[in-house]
Amino acid sequence: MLSMNFDIAFPSLVAGRLALAYLNLPDTLQHDHQLSTPLTSYPRLQEGLYLFHNGVDPYSGGLFRHSPLLLSLFSTVLPLNRHTAALLWTASDALAAWALVQIWRARQQLTAKTPRDSLIAAAYLLNPYILLPTLARSTATFENALLLLAVMFACRGKAAATLLTLAVATHLSLTSALYLLPLVLLLLTTPVSHLASPRPYPYALQDIVKRAGPFMVEYTVYMLVLAGAATLASGGWGWVGKTWGAVLTLPDLTPNVGLWWYFFTEMFDHFRPFFLMVFSIHLAIYPLPLSIKFQHDPLYALYALTGVLATFKPYPSLADAGLFVSMAALFPETYAHMRTPFPTALVHLHCSLLLPLFHHLWLGAGTGNANFYYASTLVWGVAMGLGVADAVWAGLVAGIKGAAKKGDAAGACAWDGWEVAQE
């Protein structure tokens, strides 16, 4: 039924999400370390708002790490309570799902509704990695929605809207800045799929720099304007170290599904700056090679980058992985070339049991220790790594096969070599 009538399926899915938001689930889930992090936690957002309303600088302590943009929004225009929170978080997910459908239509060059629209929306709204963080009122929900909106605007060639939306997303989460390169390349090309017909980027390097330069400058201007607004809202520059600085210095080692927190818990203090630099540089390495390798399809490069950041960013949650999983619905042409979809799904299922179990044994029942939970996050890292590697592999093989079909000699040679390797 979902694949038949988008006008019925989409409102039904949103209504179902809204009904769940009014249950007692948010109060139960909002303290779960898998669903939110120190940078996206709803209880910490409430505490910051309470301090702000009472004339105390929320950034003077070590708990509030949300952007001043959220602080100013929820303290003036949209006060948070049970009803407004349920509506806002559900509307944010609905907007993200709608944007995902628009990206699909732009990629397929469609102007009318298709049966697959409902499946694309359902891939987002029924994704448990998206649903549970939304019910926990994690602000990662807003980050996902803003990123998908930025991609949608880029697919439509609207540069100003793309860069402004990405700038807002960057203020909420500094790692969103890493999406700038593939988004700019998407603005310069087209979202239409070229995985099966790869071709070099149509411009020389000098032309790329010349055309992309104004976009970079515009993005920088938006960032500076928003930084100024954030400084006025918070009454000083203290927010920079508490929000953006937290991504680079990892001051809060609250457990999460990432790979950083336990490593730096066990790290000697005199080694800490070096490994912080290594981990941060490692994260920043990926945008350029992915954009070069998938220069014929920047949207696919951005998709692969979402998986990389969901795996290696400092403070990840299930919402980051949910974005990567849901975006896979945009690329059905790669499904036939995936090598390990079934093992990857099984490892994810395994993690869905291990993560809450070991989390409860350690922090709930007190019968385990940090090693229990960290072991489960390592398995989670393996699951995400398998998914990212499979996505990159499928994209590359689709390109090799497409080049071989077009009669390209290099592509045919690569395809023959791949078939031999498979045998």
Disulfide bonds with the S-S distance in Angstrom:
none
